[in-house]
Structures are given as C-alpha cells and as structure tokens.
Amino acid sequence: DIIRNVQNLRKNAALDIADRITLSIATASNAIRAAVDEFVDYIAAETLATQIEPVALETPLAQGDVKIDGEGASLALAKA
C-alpha cells in the first residue's frame, strides 16, 4: 500500500518516471514503522527514493495522508 500511494504522489507531482526522490513516511503506528524498517530497501528501489525519512519534509512537492490496515501515516516527497 505504501508503494502504491507513493507512486500516486509521484504522478500527482508530475515527476518523470526516472526522477529520484526523498521520501517521508511519518507515522505513530508501530506496525507501519516496523514494516517500513523491514522493507526499506524494497520501498526505496520501487519508488526511486534516495532517502526515506521518518519525519515530515519541510518543503514537499506532494504529500498525503493514508490509512493502512486502519493505521495512519503521512507520506511526502521531494525531488532529490
């Protein structure tokens, strides 16, 4: 779900398919944080993220709130 939502944010931000990003996945959910920690390399590869931050970005290009299995997370990205 995270990857799909990040891809939607990339599309909404009109990023080129090859553009690298800095990705923020801010959440209070231990389950989401554990999943991100476990699959960080996969998430980065699939979304072309050069960095994945656990806190909100100061000047995001696109952002959105998502629910994953009832848990909330805030996603944001900026061009790297």
Chimera marker file (.cmm) of the C-alpha trace (Angstrom):
<marker_set name="trace">
<marker id="1" x="0.000" y="0.000" z="0.000" r="1" g="1" b="0" radius="0.5"/>
<marker id="2" x="2.832" y="2.418" z="0.776" r="1" g="1" b="0" radius="0.5"/>
<marker id="3" x="4.436" y="1.930" z="-2.627" r="1" g="1" b="0" radius="0.5"/>
<marker id="4" x="1.128" y="2.373" z="-4.469" r="1" g="1" b="0" radius="0.5"/>
<marker id="5" x="0.413" y="5.588" z="-2.568" r="1" g="1" b="0" radius="0.5"/>
<marker id="6" x="3.907" y="6.954" z="-3.193" r="1" g="1" b="0" radius="0.5"/>
<marker id="7" x="3.535" y="6.191" z="-6.908" r="1" g="1" b="0" radius="0.5"/>
<marker id="8" x="0.250" y="8.139" z="-6.899" r="1" g="1" b="0" radius="0.5"/>
<marker id="9" x="2.021" y="11.076" z="-5.221" r="1" g="1" b="0" radius="0.5"/>
<marker id="10" x="4.771" y="10.918" z="-7.854" r="1" g="1" b="0" radius="0.5"/>
<marker id="11" x="2.110" y="11.034" z="-10.578" r="1" g="1" b="0" radius="0.5"/>
<marker id="12" x="0.294" y="13.953" z="-8.923" r="1" g="1" b="0" radius="0.5"/>
<marker id="13" x="3.588" y="15.833" z="-8.663" r="1" g="1" b="0" radius="0.5"/>
<marker id="14" x="4.178" y="15.262" z="-12.416" r="1" g="1" b="0" radius="0.5"/>
<marker id="15" x="7.554" y="13.646" z="-11.765" r="1" g="1" b="0" radius="0.5"/>
<marker id="16" x="9.335" y="11.891" z="-14.596" r="1" g="1" b="0" radius="0.5"/>
<marker id="17" x="9.487" y="8.108" z="-14.266" r="1" g="1" b="0" radius="0.5"/>
<marker id="18" x="13.268" y="8.308" z="-13.662" r="1" g="1" b="0" radius="0.5"/>
<marker id="19" x="13.247" y="11.179" z="-11.135" r="1" g="1" b="0" radius="0.5"/>
<marker id="20" x="14.812" y="10.319" z="-7.778" r="1" g="1" b="0" radius="0.5"/>
<marker id="21" x="13.009" y="11.442" z="-4.632" r="1" g="1" b="0" radius="0.5"/>
<marker id="22" x="13.402" y="11.979" z="-0.928" r="1" g="1" b="0" radius="0.5"/>
<marker id="23" x="10.507" y="10.233" z="0.782" r="1" g="1" b="0" radius="0.5"/>
<marker id="24" x="8.963" y="10.917" z="4.166" r="1" g="1" b="0" radius="0.5"/>
<marker id="25" x="6.861" y="8.294" z="5.927" r="1" g="1" b="0" radius="0.5"/>
<marker id="26" x="5.734" y="9.835" z="9.215" r="1" g="1" b="0" radius="0.5"/>
<marker id="27" x="3.570" y="7.670" z="11.466" r="1" g="1" b="0" radius="0.5"/>
<marker id="28" x="2.807" y="6.971" z="15.097" r="1" g="1" b="0" radius="0.5"/>
<marker id="29" x="1.967" y="3.359" z="14.200" r="1" g="1" b="0" radius="0.5"/>
<marker id="30" x="4.448" y="0.778" z="15.423" r="1" g="1" b="0" radius="0.5"/>
<marker id="31" x="3.142" y="-1.705" z="12.832" r="1" g="1" b="0" radius="0.5"/>
<marker id="32" x="3.732" y="0.660" z="9.902" r="1" g="1" b="0" radius="0.5"/>
<marker id="33" x="7.129" y="1.723" z="11.250" r="1" g="1" b="0" radius="0.5"/>
<marker id="34" x="8.165" y="-1.955" z="11.620" r="1" g="1" b="0" radius="0.5"/>
<marker id="35" x="7.020" y="-2.725" z="8.063" r="1" g="1" b="0" radius="0.5"/>
<marker id="36" x="8.910" y="0.275" z="6.662" r="1" g="1" b="0" radius="0.5"/>
<marker id="37" x="12.039" y="-0.710" z="8.596" r="1" g="1" b="0" radius="0.5"/>
<marker id="38" x="11.812" y="-4.297" z="7.335" r="1" g="1" b="0" radius="0.5"/>
<marker id="39" x="11.210" y="-3.353" z="3.689" r="1" g="1" b="0" radius="0.5"/>
<marker id="40" x="13.083" y="-0.028" z="3.464" r="1" g="1" b="0" radius="0.5"/>
<marker id="41" x="15.362" y="-1.185" z="0.633" r="1" g="1" b="0" radius="0.5"/>
<marker id="42" x="12.441" y="-2.561" z="-1.379" r="1" g="1" b="0" radius="0.5"/>
<marker id="43" x="10.375" y="0.611" z="-0.856" r="1" g="1" b="0" radius="0.5"/>
<marker id="44" x="13.345" y="2.760" z="-1.888" r="1" g="1" b="0" radius="0.5"/>
<marker id="45" x="14.013" y="0.696" z="-5.022" r="1" g="1" b="0" radius="0.5"/>
<marker id="46" x="10.377" y="0.652" z="-6.143" r="1" g="1" b="0" radius="0.5"/>
<marker id="47" x="9.802" y="4.381" z="-5.570" r="1" g="1" b="0" radius="0.5"/>
<marker id="48" x="13.297" y="5.587" z="-6.611" r="1" g="1" b="0" radius="0.5"/>
<marker id="49" x="13.821" y="7.110" z="-3.168" r="1" g="1" b="0" radius="0.5"/>
<marker id="50" x="17.401" y="8.054" z="-2.330" r="1" g="1" b="0" radius="0.5"/>
<marker id="51" x="16.378" y="8.731" z="1.279" r="1" g="1" b="0" radius="0.5"/>
<marker id="52" x="13.457" y="7.648" z="3.427" r="1" g="1" b="0" radius="0.5"/>
<marker id="53" x="12.864" y="9.896" z="6.433" r="1" g="1" b="0" radius="0.5"/>
<marker id="54" x="10.624" y="9.133" z="9.443" r="1" g="1" b="0" radius="0.5"/>
<marker id="55" x="9.642" y="12.807" z="9.832" r="1" g="1" b="0" radius="0.5"/>
<marker id="56" x="7.751" y="15.290" z="7.647" r="1" g="1" b="0" radius="0.5"/>
<marker id="57" x="9.665" y="17.156" z="4.932" r="1" g="1" b="0" radius="0.5"/>
<marker id="58" x="9.895" y="20.934" z="5.192" r="1" g="1" b="0" radius="0.5"/>
<marker id="59" x="9.070" y="21.656" z="1.551" r="1" g="1" b="0" radius="0.5"/>
<marker id="60" x="7.384" y="18.635" z="-0.030" r="1" g="1" b="0" radius="0.5"/>
<marker id="61" x="6.491" y="18.536" z="-3.699" r="1" g="1" b="0" radius="0.5"/>
<marker id="62" x="3.498" y="16.324" z="-2.883" r="1" g="1" b="0" radius="0.5"/>
<marker id="63" x="2.015" y="14.916" z="0.297" r="1" g="1" b="0" radius="0.5"/>
<marker id="64" x="-0.935" y="12.915" z="1.512" r="1" g="1" b="0" radius="0.5"/>
<marker id="65" x="-2.352" y="11.027" z="4.462" r="1" g="1" b="0" radius="0.5"/>
<marker id="66" x="-3.094" y="7.322" z="4.083" r="1" g="1" b="0" radius="0.5"/>
<marker id="67" x="-4.660" y="4.524" z="6.104" r="1" g="1" b="0" radius="0.5"/>
<marker id="68" x="-3.034" y="1.114" z="6.022" r="1" g="1" b="0" radius="0.5"/>
<marker id="69" x="-4.885" y="-1.633" z="7.889" r="1" g="1" b="0" radius="0.5"/>
<marker id="70" x="-6.627" y="1.078" z="9.902" r="1" g="1" b="0" radius="0.5"/>
<marker id="71" x="-3.352" y="2.776" z="10.884" r="1" g="1" b="0" radius="0.5"/>
<marker id="72" x="-2.493" y="6.280" z="9.704" r="1" g="1" b="0" radius="0.5"/>
<marker id="73" x="0.634" y="7.581" z="8.001" r="1" g="1" b="0" radius="0.5"/>
<marker id="74" x="1.607" y="10.805" z="6.322" r="1" g="1" b="0" radius="0.5"/>
<marker id="75" x="3.577" y="10.496" z="3.090" r="1" g="1" b="0" radius="0.5"/>
<marker id="76" x="5.503" y="13.310" z="1.460" r="1" g="1" b="0" radius="0.5"/>
<marker id="77" x="8.095" y="13.509" z="-1.276" r="1" g="1" b="0" radius="0.5"/>
<marker id="78" x="10.506" y="15.983" z="-2.747" r="1" g="1" b="0" radius="0.5"/>
<marker id="79" x="12.722" y="15.732" z="-5.803" r="1" g="1" b="0" radius="0.5"/>
<marker id="80" x="16.211" y="14.586" z="-4.815" r="1" g="1" b="0" radius="0.5"/>
<link id1="1" id2="2" r="1" g="1" b="0" radius="0.2"/>
<link id1="2" id2="3" r="1" g="1" b="0" radius="0.2"/>
<link id1="3" id2="4" r="1" g="1" b="0" radius="0.2"/>
<link id1="4" id2="5" r="1" g="1" b="0" radius="0.2"/>
<link id1="5" id2="6" r="1" g="1" b="0" radius="0.2"/>
<link id1="6" id2="7" r="1" g="1" b="0" radius="0.2"/>
<link id1="7" id2="8" r="1" g="1" b="0" radius="0.2"/>
<link id1="8" id2="9" r="1" g="1" b="0" radius="0.2"/>
<link id1="9" id2="10" r="1" g="1" b="0" radius="0.2"/>
<link id1="10" id2="11" r="1" g="1" b="0" radius="0.2"/>
<link id1="11" id2="12" r="1" g="1" b="0" radius="0.2"/>
<link id1="12" id2="13" r="1" g="1" b="0" radius="0.2"/>
<link id1="13" id2="14" r="1" g="1" b="0" radius="0.2"/>
<link id1="14" id2="15" r="1" g="1" b="0" radius="0.2"/>
<link id1="15" id2="16" r="1" g="1" b="0" radius="0.2"/>
<link id1="16" id2="17" r="1" g="1" b="0" radius="0.2"/>
<link id1="17" id2="18" r="1" g="1" b="0" radius="0.2"/>
<link id1="18" id2="19" r="1" g="1" b="0" radius="0.2"/>
<link id1="19" id2="20" r="1" g="1" b="0" radius="0.2"/>
<link id1="20" id2="21" r="1" g="1" b="0" radius="0.2"/>
<link id1="21" id2="22" r="1" g="1" b="0" radius="0.2"/>
<link id1="22" id2="23" r="1" g="1" b="0" radius="0.2"/>
<link id1="23" id2="24" r="1" g="1" b="0" radius="0.2"/>
<link id1="24" id2="25" r="1" g="1" b="0" radius="0.2"/>
<link id1="25" id2="26" r="1" g="1" b="0" radius="0.2"/>
<link id1="26" id2="27" r="1" g="1" b="0" radius="0.2"/>
<link id1="27" id2="28" r="1" g="1" b="0" radius="0.2"/>
<link id1="28" id2="29" r="1" g="1" b="0" radius="0.2"/>
<link id1="29" id2="30" r="1" g="1" b="0" radius="0.2"/>
<link id1="30" id2="31" r="1" g="1" b="0" radius="0.2"/>
<link id1="31" id2="32" r="1" g="1" b="0" radius="0.2"/>
<link id1="32" id2="33" r="1" g="1" b="0" radius="0.2"/>
<link id1="33" id2="34" r="1" g="1" b="0" radius="0.2"/>
<link id1="34" id2="35" r="1" g="1" b="0" radius="0.2"/>
<link id1="35" id2="36" r="1" g="1" b="0" radius="0.2"/>
<link id1="36" id2="37" r="1" g="1" b="0" radius="0.2"/>
<link id1="37" id2="38" r="1" g="1" b="0" radius="0.2"/>
<link id1="38" id2="39" r="1" g="1" b="0" radius="0.2"/>
<link id1="39" id2="40" r="1" g="1" b="0" radius="0.2"/>
<link id1="40" id2="41" r="1" g="1" b="0" radius="0.2"/>
<link id1="41" id2="42" r="1" g="1" b="0" radius="0.2"/>
<link id1="42" id2="43" r="1" g="1" b="0" radius="0.2"/>
<link id1="43" id2="44" r="1" g="1" b="0" radius="0.2"/>
<link id1="44" id2="45" r="1" g="1" b="0" radius="0.2"/>
<link id1="45" id2="46" r="1" g="1" b="0" radius="0.2"/>
<link id1="46" id2="47" r="1" g="1" b="0" radius="0.2"/>
<link id1="47" id2="48" r="1" g="1" b="0" radius="0.2"/>
<link id1="48" id2="49" r="1" g="1" b="0" radius="0.2"/>
<link id1="49" id2="50" r="1" g="1" b="0" radius="0.2"/>
<link id1="50" id2="51" r="1" g="1" b="0" radius="0.2"/>
<link id1="51" id2="52" r="1" g="1" b="0" radius="0.2"/>
<link id1="52" id2="53" r="1" g="1" b="0" radius="0.2"/>
<link id1="53" id2="54" r="1" g="1" b="0" radius="0.2"/>
<link id1="54" id2="55" r="1" g="1" b="0" radius="0.2"/>
<link id1="55" id2="56" r="1" g="1" b="0" radius="0.2"/>
<link id1="56" id2="57" r="1" g="1" b="0" radius="0.2"/>
<link id1="57" id2="58" r="1" g="1" b="0" radius="0.2"/>
<link id1="58" id2="59" r="1" g="1" b="0" radius="0.2"/>
<link id1="59" id2="60" r="1" g="1" b="0" radius="0.2"/>
<link id1="60" id2="61" r="1" g="1" b="0" radius="0.2"/>
<link id1="61" id2="62" r="1" g="1" b="0" radius="0.2"/>
<link id1="62" id2="63" r="1" g="1" b="0" radius="0.2"/>
<link id1="63" id2="64" r="1" g="1" b="0" radius="0.2"/>
<link id1="64" id2="65" r="1" g="1" b="0" radius="0.2"/>
<link id1="65" id2="66" r="1" g="1" b="0" radius="0.2"/>
<link id1="66" id2="67" r="1" g="1" b="0" radius="0.2"/>
<link id1="67" id2="68" r="1" g="1" b="0" radius="0.2"/>
<link id1="68" id2="69" r="1" g="1" b="0" radius="0.2"/>
<link id1="69" id2="70" r="1" g="1" b="0" radius="0.2"/>
<link id1="70" id2="71" r="1" g="1" b="0" radius="0.2"/>
<link id1="71" id2="72" r="1" g="1" b="0" radius="0.2"/>
<link id1="72" id2="73" r="1" g="1" b="0" radius="0.2"/>
<link id1="73" id2="74" r="1" g="1" b="0" radius="0.2"/>
<link id1="74" id2="75" r="1" g="1" b="0" radius="0.2"/>
<link id1="75" id2="76" r="1" g="1" b="0" radius="0.2"/>
<link id1="76" id2="77" r="1" g="1" b="0" radius="0.2"/>
<link id1="77" id2="78" r="1" g="1" b="0" radius="0.2"/>
<link id1="78" id2="79" r="1" g="1" b="0" radius="0.2"/>
<link id1="79" id2="80" r="1" g="1" b="0" radius="0.2"/>
</marker_set>
